[in-house]
Amino acid sequence: MRLPLLAVLLPSLSLLTACPGDPCARAATVDPLLRLGVGEKEFVELHDGDAVDYASGGQGGQHVWTALEAEGIHPGVRGFLTADEETPTIELSLTGEVDGTELGFFRTEYQAFDGDVQLAVLTGLTLFIDNYGSYYDTTEDTEVEQDYRMYARVEDVCGTVLEAEHVVVVPG
């Protein structure tokens, strides 16, 4: 009598334990989605037409506090004093909607999301602003309000690539 019960339980047990050791297999069970937002400590989702403000950095530079929410990716693992890290590659950019001039950029391979494959959040990314680029109208020495395309790309260690973008206004 034990053999048939064992024969029924073993396949069920393997289904329950198939994914826990493999984060890529777990991530593959969730539809991938990336949401682009702003926030130093919490995620606030962006929508087309939203205004993004920049913050002043400690060394006189400026940046946009950027935040991401992702589903269906391996959020990454950071090890303390170890090389056993599995972190996603994250790229952010802010480019002129009309002329494509880059206003800001950010790239890292060293930050992991908080959360799991169902919902992973990463806040406090610093999308650096080029203070000497096309954002400033040098003829009148004033800032010009215009539309920019804010873009995010995340590639996890499993090879899943997620992208999101919004047309935003950078106030003058």
Backbone hydrogen bonds in HBPLUS format (Angstrom, degrees):
<---DONOR---> <-ACCEPTOR-->    atom                        ^
c    i                          cat <-CA-CA->   ^        H-A-AA   ^      H-
h    n   atom  resd res      DA  || num        DHA   H-A  angle D-A-AA Bond
n    s   type  num  typ     dist DA aas  dist angle  dist       angle   num
A0006-LEU N   A0002-ARG O   2.83 MM   4  5.97 161.0  1.87 157.1 163.0     1
A0007-ALA N   A0003-LEU O   2.79 MM   4  5.93 153.0  1.87 149.5 157.8     2
A0008-VAL N   A0004-PRO O   3.01 MM   4  6.24 137.2  2.20 140.2 150.4     3
A0009-LEU N   A0005-LEU O   2.94 MM   4  6.18 157.2  1.99 149.0 155.3     4
A0010-LEU N   A0006-LEU O   2.96 MM   4  5.90 164.5  1.98 153.4 156.0     5
A0013-LEU N   A0009-LEU O   2.81 MM   4  5.98 157.0  1.86 157.6 164.8     6
A0014-SER N   A0010-LEU O   2.97 MM   4  6.19 155.2  2.03 153.4 159.5     7
A0015-LEU N   A0011-PRO O   3.16 MM   4  6.42 145.2  2.28 141.9 150.2     8
A0016-LEU N   A0012-SER O   3.21 MM   4  6.51 150.2  2.30 144.6 152.1     9
A0017-THR N   A0013-LEU O   3.09 MM   4  6.30 140.8  2.25 144.9 155.3    10
A0018-ALA N   A0014-SER O   2.97 MM   4  5.64 108.6  2.50 138.5 150.3    11
A0022-ASP N   A0019-CYS O   2.88 MM   3  5.24 146.9  1.99 119.5 130.0    12
A0025-ALA N   A0022-ASP O   3.10 MM   3  5.37 122.6  2.44 103.6 117.2    13
A0026-ARG N   A0022-ASP O   3.12 MM   4  6.51 155.6  2.18 151.5 158.8    14
A0027-ALA N   A0023-PRO O   2.92 MM   4  6.09 160.1  1.96 145.6 150.9    15
A0028-ALA N   A0024-CYS O   3.03 MM   4  6.17 145.3  2.16 139.9 148.7    16
A0029-THR N   A0026-ARG O   3.12 MM   3  5.52 157.7  2.17 109.3 116.2    17
A0030-VAL N   A0027-ALA O   3.18 MM   3  5.69 169.8  2.20 118.1 120.8    18
A0033-LEU N   A0071-GLU O   2.97 MM  38  5.06 148.6  2.07 136.5 135.9    19
A0071-GLU N   A0033-LEU O   2.83 MM  38  5.06 150.0  1.92 150.0 155.3    20
A0035-ARG N   A0069-GLU O   2.78 MM  34  5.08 164.9  1.81 157.5 161.2    21
A0069-GLU N   A0035-ARG O   3.06 MM  34  5.08 157.6  2.11 142.4 146.8    22
A0046-LEU N   A0036-LEU O   2.98 MM  10  6.03 170.4  1.99 145.0 143.5    23
A0037-GLY N   A0067-ALA O   2.81 MM  30  4.87 147.4  1.92 164.9 154.7    24
A0067-ALA N   A0037-GLY O   2.95 MM  30  4.87 169.5  1.96 113.9 112.9    25
A0038-VAL N   A0044-VAL O   2.89 MM   6  5.33 154.0  1.95 145.9 149.9    26
A0044-VAL N   A0038-VAL O   2.92 MM   6  5.33 139.8  2.08 154.0 166.2    27
A0039-GLY N   A0065-TRP O   3.01 MM  26  5.19 155.7  2.07 111.3 117.0    28
A0124-GLY N   A0039-GLY O   2.92 MM  85  6.02 166.8  1.94 153.3 148.9    29
A0050-ASP N   A0047-HIS O   3.04 MM   3  5.70 161.6  2.07 145.3 145.6    30
A0049-GLY N   A0167-VAL O   2.67 MM 118  5.87 168.8  1.68 164.3 168.4    31
A0169-VAL N   A0050-ASP O   2.85 MM 119  6.09 161.0  1.89 141.6 147.4    32
A0052-VAL N   A0169-VAL O   2.91 MM 117  6.24 155.5  1.97 161.4 165.3    33
A0055-ALA N   A0063-HIS O   2.62 MM   8  5.38 162.2  1.65 165.6 168.4    34
A0063-HIS N   A0055-ALA O   2.93 MM   8  5.38 149.6  2.02 147.6 157.1    35
A0057-GLY N   A0061-GLY O   2.63 MM   4  5.02 175.6  1.63 146.5 145.7    36
A0060-GLY N   A0057-GLY O   3.31 MM   3  5.50 158.1  2.36 115.5 113.6    37
A0129-ILE N   A0062-GLN O   2.85 MM  67  5.38 164.5  1.88 147.1 141.8    38
A0064-VAL N   A0127-LEU O   2.96 MM  63  5.09 149.9  2.05 129.5 137.6    39
A0127-LEU N   A0064-VAL O   3.11 MM  63  5.09 167.6  2.13 151.0 147.2    40
A0066-THR N   A0125-LEU O   2.78 MM  59  4.90 176.1  1.78 152.4 153.8    41
A0125-LEU N   A0066-THR O   2.97 MM  59  4.90 153.2  2.04 161.4 152.8    42
A0068-LEU N   A0122-LEU O   2.79 MM  54  5.25 158.6  1.84 151.6 159.1    43
A0122-LEU N   A0068-LEU O   2.93 MM  54  5.25 159.5  1.97 153.4 155.7    44
A0070-ALA N   A0120-ALA O   2.78 MM  50  5.13 161.5  1.81 152.8 158.5    45
A0120-ALA N   A0070-ALA O   2.83 MM  50  5.13 162.0  1.86 155.8 160.2    46
A0072-GLY N   A0117-VAL O   2.78 MM  45  5.01 169.6  1.79 159.4 156.4    47
A0113-PHE N   A0075-PRO O   2.86 MM  38  4.89 160.9  1.89 152.7 150.1    48
A0077-VAL N   A0086-GLU O   2.73 MM   9  5.01 142.9  1.86 120.8 133.5    49
A0086-GLU N   A0077-VAL O   2.99 MM   9  5.01 156.7  2.05 138.1 145.7    50
A0085-GLU N   A0083-ALA O   2.84 MM   2  5.56 139.7  2.01 102.4  91.0    51
A0089-THR N   A0155-GLU O   2.86 MM  66  5.20 160.8  1.89 150.8 152.4    52
A0155-GLU N   A0089-THR O   2.95 MM  66  5.20 156.1  2.00 146.6 154.1    53
A0090-ILE N   A0108-THR O   2.88 MM  18  5.36 167.4  1.89 161.1 165.4    54
A0108-THR N   A0090-ILE O   2.93 MM  18  5.36 151.6  2.01 148.6 156.4    55
A0091-GLU N   A0153-ARG O   2.89 MM  62  5.16 159.0  1.93 154.8 159.8    56
A0153-ARG N   A0091-GLU O   2.88 MM  62  5.16 150.6  1.96 152.6 157.3    57
A0092-LEU N   A0106-PHE O   2.82 MM  14  4.96 162.7  1.85 147.7 148.2    58
A0106-PHE N   A0092-LEU O   3.01 MM  14  4.96 130.0  2.27 147.4 137.4    59
A0093-SER N   A0151-TYR O   3.00 MM  58  5.25 147.8  2.10 143.0 146.9    60
A0151-TYR N   A0093-SER O   2.90 MM  58  5.25 164.6  1.93 151.8 155.9    61
A0094-LEU N   A0104-GLY O   3.01 MM  10  4.83 149.5  2.11 133.8 127.9    62
A0103-LEU N   A0094-LEU O   2.65 MM   9  5.39 164.1  1.68 159.6 165.2    63
A0104-GLY N   A0094-LEU O   3.13 MM  10  4.83 156.6  2.19 133.2 136.4    64
A0095-THR N   A0149-ARG O   3.05 MM  54  5.24 160.6  2.09 137.0 140.1    65
A0149-ARG N   A0095-THR O   2.68 MM  54  5.24 161.4  1.72 159.6 162.7    66
A0096-GLY N   A0101-THR O   2.69 MM   5  4.99 157.6  1.74 138.5 145.7    67
A0100-GLY N   A0096-GLY O   2.89 MM   4  4.50 135.8  2.09 117.1 126.3    68
A0097-GLU N   A0147-ASP O   3.11 MM  50  5.61 170.5  2.12 137.1 134.2    69
A0130-ASP N   A0103-LEU O   2.60 MM  27  5.35 166.2  1.62 178.0 176.7    70
A0105-PHE N   A0128-PHE O   3.01 MM  23  5.43 135.4  2.22 136.6 149.1    71
A0128-PHE N   A0105-PHE O   2.99 MM  23  5.43 129.5  2.25 153.4 145.4    72
A0114-ASP N   A0121-VAL O   2.83 MM   7  5.23 175.7  1.83 151.0 149.8    73
A0121-VAL N   A0114-ASP O   2.70 MM   7  5.23 158.2  1.75 155.9 160.6    74
A0116-ASP N   A0119-LEU O   3.19 MM   3  5.52 150.5  2.28 122.9 122.4    75
A0133-GLY N   A0130-ASP O   3.28 MM   3  5.47 171.5  2.29 113.6 114.6    76
A0137-ASP N   A0142-THR O   3.02 MM   5  5.60 159.7  2.06 157.1 160.7    77
A0141-ASP N   A0137-ASP O   2.84 MM   4  5.65 120.4  2.20 142.6 160.2    78
A0170-VAL N   A0146-GLN O   3.33 MM  24  6.14 167.7  2.35 163.9 163.1    79
A0148-TYR N   A0168-VAL O   2.73 MM  20  5.31 163.7  1.75 160.4 165.8    80
A0168-VAL N   A0148-TYR O   2.70 MM  20  5.31 161.1  1.73 164.7 167.4    81
A0150-MET N   A0166-HIS O   2.79 MM  16  5.37 166.4  1.81 171.1 166.4    82
A0166-HIS N   A0150-MET O   2.93 MM  16  5.37 149.6  2.03 146.5 156.5    83
A0152-ALA N   A0164-ALA O   2.81 MM  12  5.31 155.9  1.87 166.3 166.5    84
A0164-ALA N   A0152-ALA O   3.01 MM  12  5.31 152.1  2.09 146.4 149.9    85
A0154-VAL N   A0162-LEU O   2.88 MM   8  5.23 162.1  1.91 153.5 158.7    86
A0162-LEU N   A0154-VAL O   2.82 MM   8  5.23 161.8  1.85 155.5 161.9    87
A0156-ASP N   A0160-THR O   3.02 MM   4  5.55 152.0  2.10 152.6 156.6    88
A0159-GLY N   A0156-ASP O   3.04 MM   3  5.52 164.2  2.06 115.2 120.3    89
